[in-house]
């Protein structure tokens, strides 16, 4: 019996230009690099033709064929993307100029615009590995409700992606740079695949993070860190300069541009606090009738805010027309000092500062004018998502600015600062005073009752709670 050889179907002829366009369309839909053989098979292009087209594009920097058997976007594509984003930014600014009375946009056209690095992408192809991943989180400290909420958001993000995360190790540096350096080295030596770092002392931490990258361990910065000094694949944060500027604009306008103001920023050594204060000063400088009475750093502590306000009331008394705080962590203490002073409700000066549930409770209950821009701990959850993309070899934004909201007590909006939410809509009367809002965990998140399960978490308890138990808090 004769065996008939089965013929392969003839490949339909494609023009080279059609194949080239199909290749570019495909590259526009993938992250990082892609296997050349897979692209050829999917597009039904002969391998030889595929490589010839790719080499031609690579010669013009449109594609990158430096990795054997793989194709990625080249420098020219990156430049075109940046030009597109620059045009989008210009359109944003033009829109903001036309609508200068909207939520966080002042008469000078300021607003929450895109940061330049938000338009830049990082190719994480060299960090690609097979799930599941071992992740380390380096927390700057655990000294405030906000820090606890950040830990909870990181843990929630890791538990949510349990199909990709094999373990999560959490370390708290207690604001000690040497301790954070030692923790990073320990986790890298222990075989961690990637790091999320709320960095201390950028110039000192930078070299150890650079060595980790050389060993194939990428870092995503969250909340703080000097991005120009620390090697990183992405920086997940919120626009601190604009937070300080927005709240200062509201306070200056609420005071009709006249009066003495007390500035109570957070931690003097922390970049977020420095940027917020710088933004606030830039606004107050525009109002000749605004006098800065004093600046007292509070380390984002309620007791420090209270003590600073007590001293300020003793020294300046009724000259204090407004109080600018860069967070509700210390604003709560300042409000409590004013309330305890026993003056009539109308004598409590308007305040700024968000995040903390107690601050909103005090402002609404005592009818104190308040404007706040929350610093969302959900950035911890987002940092985990970005790191997982990095470990899968995908392109990631160089910077991720997490969205936030302007919250103002009812009836106290100003000409150019209007609320996304009224404070009485935002406050949670049913939840504890130390609740930090905007965690991304859900509307029923309670820091006292938070439980989470992930590999490496022996008792299904948060690493924040375990640290507090060890410290005897």
N, C-alpha and C positions, 0 to 999 in steps of 0.2 A: 504494500500500500504506500503510495507516494505521499510524503508529508509536504503539505503546502505551507510555505513560509508566509506568516502574516505580515502584511505590509503596514508600516507606520503611516498614519494619515499625513498627507502633505501639509506642511505648515503654510498657512495663508501668507502671501507676500505683504509685507508692510514697508511703507516708505521710511527712510531713515529719519526724516523730520518728525513723522508721527511717533516713532519709537522714542525719539529724544524728548518730545513733549510729554509722552506717557511716563517716562522716567522721572522728569522733573515734577510732575503732578504727584507721583508716588512718594518722592522724597519730601514733598511738602506735607505729607500726612504722618510721617514717622518721627519718633524721638530718637536722638542719637544717631548711631550708624545702623546700617541694615545689611544683611547678607546679600551679596551680589547675585548668587545663584538663585536665591528665593525670589528676588525681583525679576530676574530673567524668566523664571518659570511662571510667575504670576502674570507677567505681561506678554508671555508667549513670544519672547525675543530670543534668537540664537545667542548662546553665551559669547561667541566671538564678537557679534555685533554689539552686544551689551557692553563688553569691556572697551570696545573701540569708542563708543559714544561717551562712556564714563571718562576715558582718558582725555578725550577732546574737551569735555567740560572741565576736567581737572586742570588742564593747561591754562584755562582762563580763570581759575580760582572759583568757579561756580560750584564744583563738587570737590570732595576730598577723597582720594583713593589711597592715602598713605598706609592704611591698615589693610593687610593682605586679605583679599576675599570680601572686603566690606566697603560700603560706600556711605559717605556722610556729606552734609552740606558744607560748602567751602566758605572762605572769608568774604567773597563777593556777596553771597546770599545773606551773610550776617550783616554786612554793610547796608544792603538794600532793606533788610528788616529794620535796622536802626533808623534809616531815612524815613521809612513808613511811620515808625513810632514818633519820630520828631515831628512829622506832619500832624499826627494825631494829637500830640501835646499842644501844638500851635492852635489847632481847632478847639481843644479844651479851653485854652486861655482866652480865645476869642469869645467862646460861649460864656465863660465866666465874666468877661468884661461887659457883655450885653445883659447879663442877669446878676448884677452886683448886689441885689438885695436877698439872694437866696441864703440857705441855711448857714454856712460857715464862710461866706464870701463877703469881704468888707468893701468899702468904697474904693479902696486902693487895688481891688482885684485879687486880693489874696484868697487862697482856698486850698483844699486838699488836692494838689496836683500830683502828677506822676513824678516820682524820683527818677533821675537819669538812669540809674542802674536797674530800675524795674523794667527797662526796655532792653536790657542785655541778657543774653542766655549763656549758661555754662554747659559745656558738653561733658557729661559725667560718664562717658563710655568707658574710661579706664578704671572706674570703680565698680563696674558691673560684676555681679556674682549671682549665685543661685540661692533663692530663698530656702530656708528661713534665715532671718538675720538676727544677729545679736547686737543690741543697741545700748549705748550708754548715754545717760543724761547728766551733765555737770551743771548743777544749780549754784548760782553765786552765793546764796545764803538761804536760810529758812527763818527769817526774822520778822515776817509780817504776813497778814492774811493774803496779800496779793501773791507772795512767794508760794504759799501753800496752794493757792488756786492754780498757779502755773504748773506745779508738780502734778496736781490732779488732772489738768488738761493733757499733759504729756502722757500720763498713765492711761487716761481714757483713750487717747489716740492710738496707743500701742495695743491696748486690749481690743479696740475696734478692728484693728488689722491683724488679728491673731493668726490669720492664714499666712502672713508674711513675717511676723515677728516671733522668734523663738524664745527670746528673753530680753528683759529690760533691767539695767542696773542704774540706780540713782545715787548720786553723790552730792553732798552739800558742803560747800567750801567755807562757810561762816565768814565770808569776806576776806579770806586768807589766800593770797595768790599762790604761795608756796604749796598750800594744801591742794589747791585746784590743779596745779602742775603735777603733783604727785598722784592725784586721782586719775588724771588723763593718762599718765604713763602706766599706771597700774591696769587700767581698763584695756589699753592697747596691748600690753604684754599678755593680758588674759585672753586675748583673741576676739575682742569686740570688732564688729564689722563696720560700724559707723557711730558718729558722735553728734549729739545736740548739746551745744555749749552756751550757757549764759556767762559770758567771759568776764573775768576780772583782769585788770592791769594788762591791757592789750599788748603792749610792747614786750612784756615778759612772757605772756602765755603764747604769743605768736610762734616762737621757735619750736616749742613742743608740739603744737598743732601741725606745723610744717613737717616735722619728723613723722608724725602719724600719717600724713598724706603720702609721704614717700614710701611708707609701708602699706599703702593701699587702703588707709582708713580715712574716709572723708569727714568733714565737719560742716554742720549747718549751725550758724550762729542764731541765737534767739534772744530777743529783748535788748541785750546790750553787747558791747564789744566794739573795738575799733576796726571796722572792715578794711581800712587802708593798711593796718598793721598785722592783721591776722589772716592767714590763708584760709579760704573757705569756699564752698561751692555755692552757698546761698545764705542770705541774711534775712530772717523773718522778724519783722518789727512793726512799729507803728510810727507815724510821723511826729516825733516828740517836739520838734521846733514849732510845728503848726498847732499842736495841742496847747503849748504855752501861749502862743500868739492868739489863738481863738479865744481863750478864756480872758486874756488881758484886754482884747478888743471889747468883749462884752462888759467887763468891769469899767473900763474907761467910758464907754458910751452910757452905761447905766448911771454913772456919776456925772453925766453931762460934761465930761472932760475936766472936772475940777475936784480937788480934794487930795488928802493924804492917803496913801495906800501902804499897807504892810505886806511884804513879800515873804512867804514861808515855803521855800523850795524843799526838795527831798534830800538826797544824800549828795554831799558836796563832791565825793569822789566818783560818782556814777555819771556816765555820759548822758543818759536820758534826762537826768535832773539839770545838768549843765545846758543841754540844748533847749529844754523848756524855759529855763530862766532867760536864756539869750533871746528866745522868741518873744517872751513877755516884755523884756526891756526894750526891744525894737519897737513895740507898739506904744508903750508908755512914753517913749521919747517923742512920739508924734503929737502928744497933748501937752502943751505948755503949762496948763493948769493942774496937771497931775504931779504931785510930789511924792517920791518914794521915801517914806519915813525911816524904814529899816529893812534889812534883809537878814533873816535868821534861818539857818539850815536846820532841818528837823530829822534827817535820816529816815523819813517816811514813818515816823513813830507817833502814835496818838499822844502819848505822854509828853513828848518833846514839843508837839504842836500846842498842847495845852499850856505848858510852862512858858513857851515863847509868847503866847497871847496874854497870859497873866502879866508878864513883865512889860509887854507893849502897852497894855491898858494902864499900868502904873506910870509909865513914862510919857505916854502920848494922850491918853484919855480920849476925849471926844474928837480929837484931831484925826483919829482913824476912821476914815470914811468907807474904806473897802479893804478886804483881805484877799490877796491872791495866793492860792495854794496850788501846787502842780498835781496834787492827788488828794483824794478824800481820806487817805490814811492819816495825815496830820490835820486835815480840815476838820475832822470829827473832834479832835482835841481842842482846836481853836474855837469851834462852835460851843463846845461844852463850857469852856472858860467864859465866853461871853454870856451864856445863859446863866451860869452860876454867879456872874457879877451882879445879877438882880435888876438890870435895867429894863425899861419897858421894851416890848417886842420891837417897836420901830427903831430902837437904838442899837439893835444888833446889826453890825455892818454887813453888807452883801459879801458873799464868799464865792470862791471857785474851788473846784476839786471834786473829782468823781470816784468811781470804782467801788467804794465801800458802801454797803447797804445802810450802815448807821448814819453816815453823812446825809444821805437822802432822807432818812427818817427824821433826823433833827431839823433839817431845813423845812420839810413839809409841815411837821408838827408845830414848829415855832414860827412859821411863816417868814423865814429868812430868804431873801432873794439869793438864788444860787444858780450858777452856770457850771456845767461839767462836760468834759470830754473823756469818756472812759478809756483806760489803757487796757485793751482786752487780753486776758490770759489765754484766749483761744489761740493766740500765736504759738503756744506750746503744742497744741494739737496739729496746727498747720505745719510746724517745723518737723514733726514726725512724718507727716505725709510727704513733705519735700524730701526728707532723707530717704524714705522708701523709694521714691522716684530715682534719686541719685544711685542707690544700690542696685537698681534695675537698669542702670546705664542710660537713663533718659536725660534729655535736655531739661534744665530747670532755670527759672529766673534767677538772675544774680541777686536781686532783692525782691522781697515780698512784703508789701505794706498791707497789713491787716486792716480791714474796714472798721470804723468806729462811728459813734453817734454823738450828737450834741444833745445834752439833756438840760433843761431849764425849768425852774419852778414856774408854775402857771401864772401868766400875766406879766412875766418879767423879761420877755424877749426885747431885743433892741433893734435899731434900724438895720443893722447888717449881720447880727447873729441871732438866728432863729432856730427853734428846737426841731430835732427829728422826733423827740419824745418829750412830753411833759414829765417832770419829776414824779408827780403822783401816779403816773402810769408806769414808771420805771421801778419805783421802790417796791420791795417785797416785804410787806408787813408780817407775813406768815413765816418768814425765814430768819435765821440768826443775824445779829448785828454785824458779825464778822464776814458775812457773805460778800464775795466779790462777784460783781455782775459781769456778763459778757465772757463766760468761760467756754461757751460752745458745748457744754456737757448736757444741757437740757434745762427746761424750766423748773424741774423739781430737784435740781442740784442743791444739796445741803452739805456744806463742808464738814459739819459734825458727824454726819451719817454716811459719808462717802465710802463706798467699798468698791474694790476693783480686782479683777482676776487677770493675771497674765503670768507667763512662765517666769519663774524666778521669784514670784511673790508668794511666799510660803503660807501666809495667813489670810490672803485676800484683803489685806489692809494696805492703805496708801503708805508709801515711803515717807511722806510728810508726817503722818501719825506716828509711825514707828520711831522717827527721829525725835519727835516731841516726847514720846514716852521715855526714850533713853536720856533726854535732857531733863526730864522731870517737870515738863511744862504742864 
